[in-house]
Amino acid sequence: MSSNDGIDKLRAIEQQFDRERASVVDRKSLEDIRTRYLSRKSGLLTLQLQNLGQLPREQRAEFGQAANKVKAKIEASLETLQTAIVEREQHSSLEGEAIDVTLPGNRKRIGHRHPLTIVRKEIEDIFISMGYTVEDGPEVESTYYNFDALNIPAGHPARDPRDTFYISEQTLLRTHTSPVQVRTMEKIQPPVRIICPGRVFRRDQFDPTHSPMFHQVECLVVDQGITFGDLKGTLERFHKLFFGEKTRTRLRPSFFPFVEPGAEVDVSCGFCGGPGCRVCKGTGWIEVMGSGMVHPNLYGFVNYDAEKYTGFAFGGGIDRYAMLKYDINDLQLFFQNDMRFLQQF
Ligand code: DAH
């Protein structure tokens, strides 16, 4: 072999490399081509350099220089390819992570209160502002507090198991919030000024105005010199604050065993303002509560001096207040948890 043959081979290798480098697209093909030309054992160029020893002495320098030139060229070319590949990889991974800040974001839904909770808190706030405290009582109640101590005699229709959920003979799900009157009077001496909102239970079929579970709020005031006028004034003030200043309140004689005298409470119809409409069934008035002066018999159950103290009480449905306030015509909507309904509040 002469150095000329060798140099021809080097040229051929160089040209081959120039063709093949076009197919280098990623790290893998880059490593392949590097191995093919430069690997220490079998690289095409390495093999040529091994021939150096077989050349006549005087030709070695020329061939060696030429081979080193090709090697340097290939190495530089591989370097350039490597840089390009790394750049391309970085670019495409950045592209994958790119965030388009002009796209609309994912709107997070913020939870909010149930309409019954809104109304309950509103009622609580009104009474708290008038100096009342908010009491609580058990939903599983004894017949003593639910009936006996409220002057509801044995055999009274309200005690009928067809209307009341009994747990045992003397335990039931409270049918109203009135038992909290007695529990409160057992706990504290007058002056008493409390309200008690809570769940109550009756064996009613579901319909637009009935549910076996619903909500009431009870009010009890006992002190020296409390009169029926205080009852009326309190109800008037409350209804004006809750429904609006134009609202009037009317009391109609009625009977409840735990008050004497007792009265049904009506508010003027906020929908028609008087002349009569679908909601007030043409009367201009809507019944919202039962009320009255605390029956003296109750004081006997709790060791209050019936000669010294008088008081008033009233109780009504929170659900009903919410229906009137928001013009909702089906009680069931409160309990179905349909988001389309709940989102409106
Ligand atoms: N507890 C009665 C009911 O559930 C409502 C009621 C009437 C409450 C008269 C009272 C009252 O405090 O004085 O129907």
Boltz pocket constraint, residues with backbone or C-beta under 6 A from the ligand:
constraints:
  - pocket:
      binder: B
      contacts: [[A, 175], [A, 176], [A, 177], [A, 178], [A, 218], [A, 219], [A, 256], [A, 258], [A, 259], [A, 263], [A, 289], [A, 290], [A, 291], [A, 292], [A, 313], [A, 314], [A, 315], [A, 316]]
      max_distance: 6.0
